[in-house]
Amino acid sequence: MTTEEQYKSFILNCTTSPKSVNNYSDFKRINETIAKIKGVDSFDIYSCVHTKELQDIIDSLNNNEEFKQYEKTGSYQYSNALKTYMRFLCAKEIFSNEAKKVKLPSNLTLQQIYYGAPGTGKSKTIKDLTFGESVIRTTFHPDSDYASFVGTYKPITEEVTLRDCYGKKVIDEETNEVVKEERIAYKFIPQAFLEAYVKAWKKLGSKKSGKSDKSYNRIHPALLDTPEIFTKNKASKKQFLIIEEINRGNCAQIFGDLFQLLDRNEYGFSDYPIVADKDMQKYLEKEFAGWEITNKDEINQLYGEANMVNLIMKGERLVLPSNLYIWATMNTSDQSLFPIDSAFKRRWDWKYVPIREGRDKETNVPLNWYINTGDKQYKWWSFIKKVNDLIGSLTNSEDKKLGYFFCKAKDGEIDADLFVSKVIFYLWNDVFKDYGFDDKDFQDEEGKILSFDRFYEDKNGKTNVDIAIVELFLENLGVEEYISEEEDSDDSYENESDLELNNNTNSNQRSYDKTKYRVNGSSELLNKKEMALAVIEYLVNLNSAAF
């Protein structure tokens, strides 16, 4: 359906009068006025598909005298039509955003590390899973420490009232205003962990109404067999702390005594509470002031104490709540930077993200990225497979291999400059330099090594990528050439002509159909056998959930 058809259907379903469709979809005068304002020959209001764009148009119309005049004459029919169209676009955006949300599995892991080769889409996977959720993100690096992850006192600039030696406020004689001055003060500044920690606990409660707290009631142990007392409406109360590149920092140093909190019980709370230091305690007590935690009695029962939740709210004890999810990413190529000890590893679930062909999230159709050297185009996925085979044979390891999203293509294209500066640079400096360049893939026709500097050439005082060397390396690897839709269409006609000619000239001989096919928009050309297998595989994957 077109936008106009969708809009008219929207009106029909929102009103009882059939005339409303004509009244609220008559934009002829509006289109003419907007065309004049924009200085174009014509304009179609249905080309506006975003609320912000439509609001800009409404603002410009409201400042136009011609519009004001016929708007008044027409009993404000046109502004009502615009308001209705705005409601339609708002509704469409809301439902569109809801459709984009990935439904989170009900049995989500509280602490999970996504690991794999660089470019496999680890961060993208987490981003898709947490779309629409409350997320706090941080990145570990060699200089990360406890203070930068949890929080610490930092100097800040504050504006304070200037007072005289008697303690009275100083008043400016000219403006009669109180004089202010800036002073340096020290304040506890929370970082990613504490921000997520506070948000998570607040999601499990609400501000006190001012009434006195309920007295502690002991819960029968049998009730603790029902996790729902802690997870009721939990889906809307999740808080995510995402740690990118977790192994690029010294985890033992960064987590410190928080390490003990990572042990969770069957209800998702920390098994072993720890005592917060005085600085953190003051900050947490201030943050939690006036907050009442739902199901606090049940939580207290988990620890056999009548006031554990009160201690948590006062900042005296630290306990990870059941709705705080700590997820991280780890590049296997960086695992030697700060090795993670086995005790730390045990407290996480590990999710391997394999190297696979990039596909469109909504249609599952291959992305079909390609390397463009200017003269030729090569399949990016073919390159990934070939170069990873080479990396595996030389290093006997999976760590340094490339994922599909190692490079970001622009409109499906990776140009030669980006390919050399990012991909070749990584391969030559981080992968192959320790294993030598004796393989024939690294040599030219004369047997000379393709050193990194040979990928660049000087022309008229300018340094440019040497296209010939790039193409030589790709062809040494055996990377398949990329065939565009237009070229493939031309080839199909040629194949049909050749087949017809073969049938006419060799009528007594058996001829073979060499026609190539592509499945579901893929750039890969297949014969009949391969095509049949690809179709079956596609249908199986498409319907796997039903089996």
Secondary structure as UniProt FT lines:
FT   HELIX           3..14
FT   HELIX           19..24
FT   HELIX           28..38
FT   HELIX           45..47
FT   HELIX           51..62
FT   HELIX           65..73
FT   TURN            74..76
FT   HELIX           77..100
FT   TURN            106..107
FT   STRAND          111..116
FT   TURN            118..119
FT   HELIX           122..129
FT   TURN            130..132
FT   STRAND          134..139
FT   TURN            142..143
FT   HELIX           146..149
FT   STRAND          151..161
FT   TURN            165..166
FT   TURN            173..175
FT   STRAND          180..190
FT   HELIX           192..203
FT   STRAND          205..207
FT   HELIX           221..225
FT   HELIX           228..231
FT   TURN            232..233
FT   HELIX           234..236
FT   STRAND          239..244
FT   HELIX           246..248
FT   HELIX           251..255
FT   HELIX           256..262
FT   TURN            266..267
FT   STRAND          274..275
FT   HELIX           278..287
FT   TURN            288..290
FT   STRAND          291..293
FT   TURN            294..295
FT   HELIX           296..303
FT   HELIX           308..313
FT   TURN            314..315
FT   STRAND          317..318
FT   TURN            322..323
FT   STRAND          324..331
FT   HELIX           332..334
FT   TURN            335..337
FT   HELIX           342..346
FT   STRAND          349..352
FT   TURN            361..363
FT   STRAND          370..372
FT   STRAND          377..379
FT   HELIX           380..395
FT   TURN            399..400
FT   HELIX           404..406
FT   TURN            411..412
FT   STRAND          413..415
FT   HELIX           416..418
FT   HELIX           419..424
FT   HELIX           425..426
FT   HELIX           427..431
FT   HELIX           432..434
FT   HELIX           440..442
FT   TURN            445..446
FT   HELIX           452..455
FT   STRAND          456..459
FT   TURN            460..461
FT   STRAND          462..465
FT   HELIX           467..477
FT   HELIX           485..505
FT   TURN            507..508
FT   TURN            520..521
FT   HELIX           528..542
FT   HELIX           544..546
//
